[in-house]
Amino acid sequence: MAPRTPQETTATLAKTLERRTAPMQQRARDRIDSVLAATERLLATTSVDTITTSSIAAEADVPVSSIYRYFPNVFAIYKELFETLVSQIHGRIAEILENPQYTSWRERHLEVMLVLRRTLNEDPAYRPLFHLMLTTRELRIVKEHANAQIAAYLAARWEKGLDGFHGSAPLAVARMATEIFTSFETLTSGEAQSEWTDSLFAEATLALERYLSLYLEDPG
């Protein structure tokens, strides 16, 4: 048998994370929400190594069979929870970028960074969940997809010349900016809040501002 190509391996891993079936009734959707909420509570209060589908089922007060009806494994639950939280973050970022009260891209840039900071500080489940995205092979592609989504959104803005963008490769700039933006998450995913994480946040904010200043400018 011929070895799998990287594309085939990625496709196989992605398939193992897909929900088995879509809930058709409200009761089923409520049960999935309960499973995700239970997973978030466990991530915030216990070691990741102790979390299993059985412990999630117990926390959510549902039969294990109900979990397996929709999720093939615990990684699929993590994937859906991460996508839910990231969607909320992306929504907040879009609100900031579209808000006319910010007349400077530098103001928007700072507010966007603070969204990330608040998420890490205020949601105790997000930091261990993000760490899972970095360290688990099956989940790494989910993080990469999330980064690609926000980069595509930024590139679409900049292709229109918004934020005073000037450059020939808005998507390339957006992808690099997204990597700098998430570098704070990457560097502190296994860290507790401390002066060290404060310093890293300040450095990531400065690095992103200096990079963007090469391509963005405020209205004259």
Number of C-alpha atoms within 10 A of each C-alpha: 3 4 7 10 9 9 8 11 12 14 12 13 15 16 14 15 21 17 18 14 9 10 15 8 8 9 10 14 13 12 17 21 14 18 24 20 16 19 25 21 17 20 21 17 10 11 10 14 7 9 14 15 21 15 15 25 20 14 16 21 13 16 13 15 12 14 21 15 13 18 21 17 16 17 20 21 23 22 23 18 20 24 16 12 15 18 15 13 17 18 12 16 21 15 12 18 21 12 11 9 10 14 12 15 21 17 13 19 19 14 17 21 19 15 16 19 16 10 17 21 14 10 13 17 20 22 23 19 22 21 20 22 23 19 10 11 12 20 22 17 18 20 18 13 12 17 20 17 16 21 22 18 14 22 21 15 19 22 15 11 14 17 20 17 21 15 13 10 12 22 19 13 20 23 19 16 21 20 18 18 22 14 18 23 24 17 14 20 20 14 14 13 11 10 9 12 18 14 12 17 22 13 14 20 20 13 15 20 19 11 14 19 14 12 17 20 16 13 9 4
